[in-house]
Amino acid sequence: MKKLMIIAGILLIGLLTACTEEDQSNEEEQERVAPVEIAEATEGDLVVESSLFGRTAPNSMTPIMLQNPGEIDVLEVEDGDMVEEDDLIATILTPAGKQNVYAAKDGKIVNLEAEEGAMVSNSDPLAMIADMDTMKLQFNVTADMLSHIEKGDTFTAIINGTEYEAEVSKVGQMPNDTGLYAVEASVDNEEGDIVTGVVAQMNVPVSRVENTILVPTAAIVDESDETFVYIVTDDQAVKTTVTIKETQSEQTAIEGDIAEGDQIVVNGQLLLSDGTKVDIIEESGE
């Protein structure tokens, strides 16, 4: 009889201990607070852009031609010099006498390889004058992309990290050997910051989602075929299922039980589950 009472007492103590530990675990779970960063949901239009990549080139290239072949007596410029219209470029000794060669327009001297004393022909240019005040951006695009571009359109171009306004000056109507279409745009380069042959990126809008709820793309969580965000309500994370309408890098257009001004978690989602207490440590834009 005593043994039974002892065994019963041990079981009771074990049960009470287990209940106490479970209560403590639940209490600790309820008291856990996750640090998060948030941003507000907004309402507006989302413009989806596609980026084209090409190269810069002078707006025009004007050849410097000689009337007669001969020997360079005096060369007034070097490759890379800037000249103005009617500047003296060179004096050539020809069978017909001395010939002065002048710049036909403003620009930069390029492709000048001859030196004083060298014999030069009148069949090939002595050099070229490149118009660098305006630069061409040259792209090759697909037929689908061509449908979004018209001559005279203006788009944002990025060259060496700087944004420029680019105006489309040429839209090819026939594909080249690769099946792509040539597109050219021009940007102002009066400051001379753009050089020839560098990569240019031009962003072309291809679609627009109007009057939609926008959230930072960083807030979107994809898990087990479910897409959701966490809304902060009364210092708690509320898991909210959403449907993505369109995404453009930093912003995503969504549908769901979300309104303009709702606080959306953009950092710290991995620590959350529905109902987790949160501590807002930073709000995006502050």
Beta strands, then each sheet from edge to edge (+ up, - down):
strand 1: 33-40
strand 2: 42-64
strand 3: 70-75
strand 4: 82-83
strand 5: 88-94
strand 6: 97-102
strand 7: 107-110
strand 8: 119-120
strand 9: 127-141
strand 10: 154-159
strand 11: 162-171
strand 12: 181-188
strand 13: 199-216
strand 14: 221-223
strand 15: 226-233
strand 16: 236-248
strand 17: 251-256
strand 18: 263-267
strand 19: 277-283
sheet 1: 18+ 1- 19-
sheet 2: 4+ 7- 9+ 2- 13+ 10- 11+ 12-
sheet 3: 4+ 7- 9+ 2- 13+ 17- 16+ 15- 14+
sheet 4: 6+ 5- 3+ 8-
end
